[in-house]
Amino acid sequence: MKRIYFDHSATTPVHPEVVATMMEYLTDKFGNPSSVHSFGRETRKAVDEARAKVADLIGAEPNEIFFTSGGTESDNLALKGIAYANRKKGNHIITSAIEHHAILHTCEYLANQGFQITYLPVDQYGMVSVDDVRNAITDQTILISIMFANNEVGTIQPIREIGKLAREKKIFFHTDATQAVGHYPINVKEDNIDLLTMAGHKFNAPKGVGALYARRGVRLESLQQGGAHERNMRAGTENVPGIVAIGKAAEIAKRDMNEQIAHLQGLRDKLISQVLATIPHTQLNGHPTQRMPGSVNFSFHFIEGESLLLNLDLKGIAASSGSACTSGSLDPSHVLLAMGLTHEVAHGSLRITMGLGNTEEEVDYLLEVLPEIVARLRSMSPLYGAAASEQVSNPCSTCHRHE
Ligand SMILES: *Cc1c(COP(=O)(O)O)cnc(C)c1O
């Protein structure tokens, strides 16, 4: 059976050109970039070139890019690095309720260290309000961290306006842009961004490499002690093959971005309009227009996202659901709950995220099999018959915990 991958927000395939480019650095070119000899010099040069390409993708300078192991590490370095370096100035951090756990759990950790955290709410589309950010600022605020695009529902935040506000108030602004980098135009200067997180495996480089952009002059406390790598910001011998790969992926993303955005938006909009037209009791989650080009999230009322995923998997289609989280818990997504969805509706969510290699034929195949699967699951659902006719509220029996 042909398999279809619609889970690009979880991770992406490595671009064939990236594989070809990094291969040399897994074989012949294995030197330590800190070594003085020719083996070291050739990998140092490769790391420098990759840094320039990553910087170029987001409109930064090469010396503003620090390589890390991925999104989680960059988020930790940004938040703790700023918090520790500025604790004499203040102890307040503003973030949102819909951040990735790499941000939320780091904030919880910082709260235990004595920092005050404000978690801003979002509207029904998953959008943070700039006025809410403004109203949350106190004379203790040292950092605002708002994600660029949400990984579950794809909503794109008003980053430039939040950045402008932060700059006026002389507060550092970090954005977790892990979902947006390589897929959406970003310019850290025009967007008023001080710190930005990215992960290679979300834009067709391999897992285990990422970067933090920190604007020149932004002082961070390093979280790892050791050698002077990454200008004393991140000790440890560089992941040269990974760094070469993220550099190549950045170059390709910039080259192909306009074409890729147009292609994915076409697939996305076809999928959204056809599903809403053909499957009753269905809602689109996330913003109708301010959303990532390849990102779709529906809730099919009266069914479980988990059963939907298993049935799609039997048809060769890989997607994701708001009720399946990494911990294996059945608690519904904190993002969907923050958007005001009930537990029942959040449990019926399906995330389809498209990217490199996806075709219109694949979307057509999904459109062919999805209505039958939804209809079959609903026919087996005790909730469906009663609730479809009158809006009754069903106790949510699947959640482990009701927040
Ligand atoms: C994937 C992701 C992360 C974590 O990145 P890793 O490379 O898996 O550590 C953080 N934030 C967002 C928004 C993500 O999508």
The ligand as an ORCA input file, in Angstrom:
! r2SCAN-3c Opt
* xyz 0 1
  C       8.659     20.646     17.266
  C       8.509     21.897     18.052
  C       9.359     22.177     19.133
  C      10.396     21.188     19.615
  O      11.424     20.998     18.696
  P      12.426     19.740     18.872
  O      13.378     19.886     17.745
  O      11.569     18.524     18.771
  O      13.079     19.858     20.186
  C       9.191     23.368     19.797
  N       8.246     24.249     19.430
  C       7.418     24.023     18.407
  C       6.397     25.048     18.039
  C       7.509     22.846     17.679
  O       6.678     22.624     16.664
*
